[in-house]
């Protein structure tokens, strides 16, 4: 989330820092360093800490931005002509995206932060968007009517946690999950 009243060069620096942090912490988790973030962003370490006074604050901002980006992606699918295809494609996308999100979330907890407050609200925004995609897919007959958001989200979390397995196994796993969700 951008700060209001920030100069354009300050916003550009902040965006580069967030991009770099998402990459660095997504690959390295808590072991990754803010120095590496600064180097990759092309700024000094003092600039990183001017925008984000702690590693936890940086990680929280990265996680919030990631949830908000995913929510926006889900919302763009609401106009898709095939609600079932949109739902399953987004489910598949979230599973493929999960390893980075999980690494960032765990790094945030390791850095002494938590997922309450703004991060929790951003995560709930994504969850609501998935719920709308689910409802549309159910109305279109692509997802069984008795599958409610809590169960579908539990399946999403479980398959996301297992996503580190090889692509072929992940594809078969998702096919089984999607068969179970189909009407």
C-alpha positions in Angstrom: 0.0 0.0 0.0 1.4 3.3 -1.0 1.8 6.2 1.4 -0.1 9.3 0.4 1.9 12.4 -0.2 5.1 10.4 -1.1 7.3 11.9 -3.8 7.4 10.0 -7.0 11.1 9.0 -6.5 10.3 7.8 -3.0 7.3 5.7 -4.3 9.6 4.3 -7.0 12.2 3.3 -4.4 9.5 1.8 -2.2 8.1 -0.2 -5.1 11.6 -1.5 -6.1 12.3 -2.4 -2.5 9.0 -4.4 -2.3 9.7 -6.1 -5.6 13.2 -7.1 -4.5 12.0 -8.2 -1.0 9.3 -10.4 -2.5 12.0 -12.1 -4.7 14.6 -12.3 -2.0 12.4 -13.5 0.9 10.3 -15.7 -1.4 13.4 -17.6 -2.3 15.3 -17.4 1.0 12.7 -17.0 3.7 14.0 -15.6 7.1 17.6 -16.4 6.2 17.5 -13.8 3.4 18.9 -10.4 4.3 17.7 -6.9 4.0 21.1 -6.1 2.6 20.4 -8.3 -0.4 17.0 -6.6 -0.8 18.8 -3.2 -0.9 21.4 -4.4 -3.4 18.7 -6.0 -5.7 16.5 -2.8 -5.4 19.5 -0.6 -6.2 19.2 1.4 -3.0 21.2 1.8 0.2 20.2 -0.1 3.3 19.3 3.2 4.9 16.7 3.7 2.2 15.2 0.3 3.0 14.9 1.1 6.7 13.6 4.6 6.0 10.6 3.0 4.2 10.4 0.0 6.5 11.9 0.4 10.0 12.1 -3.3 10.7 12.5 -6.5 8.7 9.0 -7.5 10.0 7.5 -4.3 8.6 9.1 -5.0 5.2 7.8 -8.5 5.2 4.3 -7.5 6.2 4.2 -4.9 3.4 5.3 -7.6 0.9 2.7 -10.0 2.1 -0.1 -7.4 2.1 0.8 -6.4 -1.4 0.9 -10.0 -2.6 -2.6 -10.7 -1.1 -4.0 -7.6 -2.7 -2.5 -8.5 -6.0 -4.0 -11.9 -5.9 -7.4 -10.5 -4.8 -7.3 -8.1 -7.8 -6.5 -11.0 -10.1 -9.4 -13.0 -8.7 -11.7 -10.0 -9.2 -10.7 -9.6 -12.8 -11.8 -13.2 -13.4 -15.4 -12.4 -12.2 -16.2 -11.2 -15.7 -14.9 -14.4 -17.3 -17.5 -16.0 -19.6 -16.9 -19.4 -18.1 -17.1 -19.2 -14.3 -16.1 -22.8 -13.8 -12.9 -22.4 -15.8 -12.1 -19.1 -14.0 -12.5 -20.7 -10.6 -10.4 -23.8 -11.4 -7.7 -21.6 -13.2 -7.5 -19.3 -10.1 -7.3 -22.3 -7.7 -4.4 -23.7 -9.8 -2.7 -20.3 -9.9 -2.9 -19.9 -6.1 -1.4 -23.4 -5.6 1.4 -22.6 -8.0 2.0 -19.2 -6.2 1.9 -20.7 -2.7 5.6 -21.6 -2.1 6.6 -18.0 -2.3 3.7 -16.7 -0.2 4.4 -19.4 2.4 8.1 -18.6 2.6 7.3 -14.9 3.0 4.7 -15.6 5.7 7.0 -17.8 7.6 9.8 -15.3 7.4 7.4 -12.7 8.8 6.6 -14.9 11.8 10.4 -15.7 12.3 11.2 -11.9 12.2 8.8 -11.3 15.1 5.9 -10.1 13.0 2.4 -11.5 12.8 -0.3 -11.8 10.3 -2.9 -9.8 12.3 -4.1 -6.4 11.4 -3.6 -5.2 7.8 -2.1 -8.5 6.6 -5.1 -10.4 8.1 -7.5 -8.1 6.4 -5.7 -8.4 3.1 -5.8 -12.2 3.4 -9.6 -12.0 4.1 -10.0 -9.9 1.0 -8.5 -12.6 -1.0 -10.6 -15.2 0.7 -13.8 -13.3 -0.1 -12.8 -13.0 -3.7 -12.2 -16.8 -3.9 -15.7 -17.1 -2.3 -17.3 -15.1 -5.1 -15.5 -17.1 -7.8 -16.7 -20.3 -6.0 -20.3 -19.0 -5.9 -20.3 -18.1 -9.6 -18.8 -21.5 -10.5 -21.5 -23.2 -8.4 -24.3 -21.2 -10.1 -22.8 -22.3 -13.5 -22.9 -25.9 -12.4 -19.1 -26.4 -12.5 -18.7 -26.9 -8.8 -20.9 -29.0 -6.5 -23.4 -27.0 -4.5 -22.5 -28.5 -1.2 -18.9 -27.4 -1.3 -18.7 -24.3 1.0 -15.9 -21.8 1.2 -14.4 -23.2 4.4 -14.0 -26.6 2.9 -12.8 -25.3 -0.4 -10.3 -23.0 1.3 -9.0 -25.9 3.4 -8.5 -27.8 0.2 -6.7 -24.8 -1.3 -4.4 -24.5 1.8 -3.7 -28.2 1.9 -2.8 -28.5 -1.8 -0.8 -25.3 -1.5 1.3 -26.8 1.3 1.9 -29.9 -0.9 2.7 -27.8 -4.0 6.5 -28.3 -3.5 6.2 -31.8 -5.0 7.1 -32.2 -8.6 4.8 -30.7 -11.3 3.5 -34.0 -12.6 2.3 -35.1 -9.1 0.9 -31.7 -8.4 -1.1 -31.8 -11.7 -2.5 -35.2 -10.8 -3.3 -34.1 -7.2 -5.2 -31.0 -8.6 -7.1 -33.3 -11.0 -8.3 -35.4 -8.1 -9.3 -32.4 -6.1 -11.1 -30.8 -9.0 -12.9 -34.1 -9.7 -14.1 -34.1 -6.1 -15.3 -30.5 -6.4 -17.1 -31.1 -9.7 -20.8 -31.4 -9.8 
